[in-house]
Amino acid sequence: LKVRVVRSSPPSSQFKATLQESYQVYKRYQMVIHKDPPDKPTINQVRLVPVSFEDPQFKSSFKQSATLFAKYQMAIHKDTPSDCGETEFTRFLCDSPLEAENAPNGPECGYGSFHQQYWLDGKIIAVGVIDILPYCVSSVYLYYDPDYSFLSLGVYSALR
């Protein structure tokens, strides 16, 4: 048995070189030990979309995201349809006091508010609303399709 300590932040060349292999070990572990289904979302099925009606990805996924929010709110929190319409969704999870900023030494995506969308079979099944700040990532809210609750997407999102 050989054990190596590799720097993950910032990612070292060893970390980058072994990331896929490490991920496969993690995925197998999750399936065997925690009984995760093999179709649990992967890194390739997660999109980080800036919360901006100017952003094409945000605009094109807005209706689907707002519909998913309403489904979640009504199933999980027992809200009425009028409590979780597009206006309420926009006020609660799209209007942010944070201004987008692309600092030279910051992350590639920049700083600001984002919707981290989890896609499966061409549809959004969960959205993590996050703020990316200079020294932390803040989880604002997570909503998911109740039909996929068996995937434990809240836990997956927190760990990710």
Number of C-alpha atoms within 10 A of each C-alpha: 2 3 5 6 7 13 12 12 7 7 12 11 12 13 16 14 11 11 14 11 11 13 13 11 12 12 16 15 13 15 14 11 8 9 11 16 13 12 9 17 18 13 9 8 14 16 16 18 19 24 26 18 12 9 11 12 15 19 15 11 14 18 12 13 24 19 16 21 23 24 21 21 20 16 14 13 9 11 14 12 11 10 14 20 14 17 12 14 18 14 10 12 20 19 12 16 8 13 10 18 12 12 12 8 8 14 12 9 15 18 20 20 28 27 24 19 24 23 17 15 9 8 13 19 22 28 26 22 22 21 20 19 17 13 7 8 13 12 15 13 13 20 21 25 20 18 11 12 12 10 17 12 23 17 9 11 15 10 7 7
